[in-house]
Amino acid sequence: MDIFERITQFVRRVFKTNLEIFFEALKLSPNAQGYVSGSITELLLKKKLEEEYGFEVKRIREKWEGKKHSNHHGDFYFREPNSDNWFVMESKGVKSNSEKWHKLYNFDKLTSFLINHKDKINWLEKDKDAEIQITDWLNNNLPKFENEYRSSLYD
């Protein structure tokens, strides 16, 4: 069975309709598009972490039962092979609401957002200036922000 047949069967079984109606409904629903886009981002990230970096990855369920650890808000737990240390990761697509609301595509907004949330960034050294560390990190990890994308896209 090819991918088109699998999608057709999935749409019939799950949504009780045909591909034409499903496609029209998807085009009319930005929220549904956002959920699908987010799922795609998470799946691609999971595959990259596992296949290219060899990490063990566990999905954090959306609807958590019982008390959830206060620092475990994210999509995945991941760790290096043979490590006891697990990390929590939240993946965001390019057009995530968080980026829109906080305008994180602008260098100054991203910098101030990270400074405002410095208490949540575990790689910051507490005895050193957080702004300098964050700016250095951005310049090292997002080098195009330093020059090419430094000017604000939107207000």
C-alpha positions as CSV (number, residue, x, y, z in Angstrom):
1,M,0.0,0.0,0.0
2,D,1.5,3.4,-1.0
3,I,1.4,6.5,1.1
4,F,-1.6,8.0,-0.7
5,E,-3.7,4.9,0.1
6,R,-2.5,5.0,3.7
7,I,-3.5,8.6,4.1
8,T,-6.9,8.0,2.4
9,Q,-7.6,5.1,4.8
10,F,-6.4,7.2,7.8
11,V,-8.7,10.1,6.9
12,R,-11.7,7.8,6.3
13,R,-11.1,5.9,9.6
14,V,-10.3,8.8,11.9
15,F,-12.3,11.7,10.3
16,K,-15.1,9.7,8.6
17,T,-14.7,11.7,5.4
18,N,-12.8,11.7,2.1
19,L,-9.6,13.5,1.2
20,E,-11.2,16.4,-0.6
21,I,-13.4,17.4,2.4
22,F,-10.4,16.8,4.8
23,F,-8.2,19.0,2.7
24,E,-10.7,21.8,2.5
25,A,-11.3,21.6,6.3
26,L,-7.5,21.7,6.9
27,K,-7.1,24.8,4.7
28,L,-9.9,26.6,6.6
29,S,-8.4,25.9,10.0
30,P,-5.3,27.7,11.0
31,N,-5.4,26.0,14.4
32,A,-5.4,22.5,12.8
33,Q,-2.5,23.6,10.6
34,G,-0.7,24.8,13.6
35,Y,-1.1,21.5,15.4
36,V,0.1,19.5,12.4
37,S,3.0,21.9,11.9
38,G,4.0,21.4,15.6
39,S,3.7,17.7,15.3
40,I,5.9,17.7,12.2
41,T,8.5,19.9,14.0
42,E,8.5,17.5,17.0
43,L,8.8,14.4,14.8
44,L,11.7,15.8,12.8
45,L,13.5,16.9,16.0
46,K,13.0,13.4,17.5
47,K,14.4,11.7,14.4
48,K,17.4,14.0,14.3
49,L,18.2,13.5,18.0
50,E,18.0,9.7,17.6
51,E,19.4,9.1,14.2
52,E,22.1,11.7,13.9
53,Y,23.2,12.1,17.5
54,G,22.3,8.7,19.0
55,F,20.3,10.2,21.9
56,E,17.6,8.2,23.7
57,V,14.4,10.2,23.4
58,K,11.1,9.8,25.4
59,R,8.0,11.7,24.6
60,I,6.4,13.7,27.4
61,R,2.6,13.1,27.2
62,E,0.4,16.1,26.5
63,K,-2.2,15.1,29.1
64,W,-0.1,14.2,32.2
65,E,-1.8,12.2,34.9
66,G,-0.9,13.1,38.5
67,K,1.5,15.8,39.6
68,K,4.0,16.8,36.9
69,H,7.5,18.0,37.9
70,S,7.5,21.9,37.8
71,N,10.6,21.9,35.5
72,H,9.3,19.3,33.1
73,H,7.3,21.4,30.7
74,G,8.3,20.3,27.3
75,D,7.9,17.8,24.5
76,F,10.8,15.3,25.2
77,Y,13.1,13.9,27.7
78,F,16.4,13.1,26.1
79,R,19.8,11.8,27.1
80,E,23.1,10.7,25.7
81,P,23.7,7.0,25.5
82,N,25.0,5.5,28.9
83,S,24.2,8.8,30.7
84,D,22.1,9.1,33.8
85,N,21.3,12.8,33.0
86,W,18.0,13.4,31.3
87,F,17.2,16.8,29.8
88,V,13.8,18.3,28.9
89,M,13.3,19.9,25.5
90,E,10.4,21.9,24.1
91,S,10.4,22.2,20.3
92,K,8.9,25.2,18.5
93,G,8.3,25.6,14.9
94,V,9.4,28.7,12.9
95,K,5.9,30.1,13.2
96,S,5.1,29.2,16.8
97,N,2.8,31.4,18.8
98,S,5.5,32.1,21.3
99,E,7.7,33.6,18.6
100,K,4.8,35.7,17.3
101,W,3.8,36.9,20.8
102,H,7.3,37.6,21.9
103,K,8.8,38.6,18.5
104,L,11.7,36.3,19.1
105,Y,12.8,36.6,15.5
106,N,14.2,40.1,16.4
107,F,17.7,40.0,18.0
108,D,16.8,42.6,20.7
109,K,13.5,40.9,21.6
110,L,15.1,37.5,21.8
111,T,18.0,38.8,23.9
112,S,15.6,40.6,26.4
113,F,13.3,37.5,26.5
114,L,16.3,35.3,27.4
115,I,17.5,37.8,30.0
116,N,14.0,38.0,31.5
117,H,14.0,34.2,31.8
118,K,17.6,33.8,32.9
119,D,16.5,31.9,36.0
120,K,15.4,29.0,33.7
121,I,18.7,28.8,31.7
122,N,20.9,26.3,33.5
123,W,24.1,27.0,31.5
124,L,24.4,30.5,32.8
125,E,27.1,31.0,35.4
126,K,25.3,32.7,38.4
127,D,28.4,34.8,39.4
128,K,28.8,36.3,35.9
129,D,26.8,38.9,34.0
130,A,23.8,37.1,32.4
131,E,23.4,39.6,29.6
132,I,27.0,39.2,28.4
133,Q,26.7,35.4,28.6
134,I,23.4,35.4,26.6
135,T,24.8,37.8,24.0
136,D,27.9,35.7,23.6
137,W,25.8,32.5,23.3
138,L,23.6,34.1,20.7
139,N,26.6,35.2,18.7
140,N,28.2,31.8,18.9
141,N,25.1,29.7,18.2
142,L,23.1,32.0,16.0
143,P,25.9,33.9,14.2
144,K,23.6,35.4,11.4
145,F,21.8,37.4,14.2
146,E,25.1,39.2,14.8
147,N,25.0,41.0,11.5
148,E,22.8,39.7,8.7
149,Y,19.6,39.4,10.8
150,R,20.4,42.0,13.5
151,S,17.9,44.6,12.3
152,S,14.3,44.1,13.5
153,L,11.9,42.5,11.1
154,Y,8.7,43.9,12.8
155,D,7.8,46.1,15.7
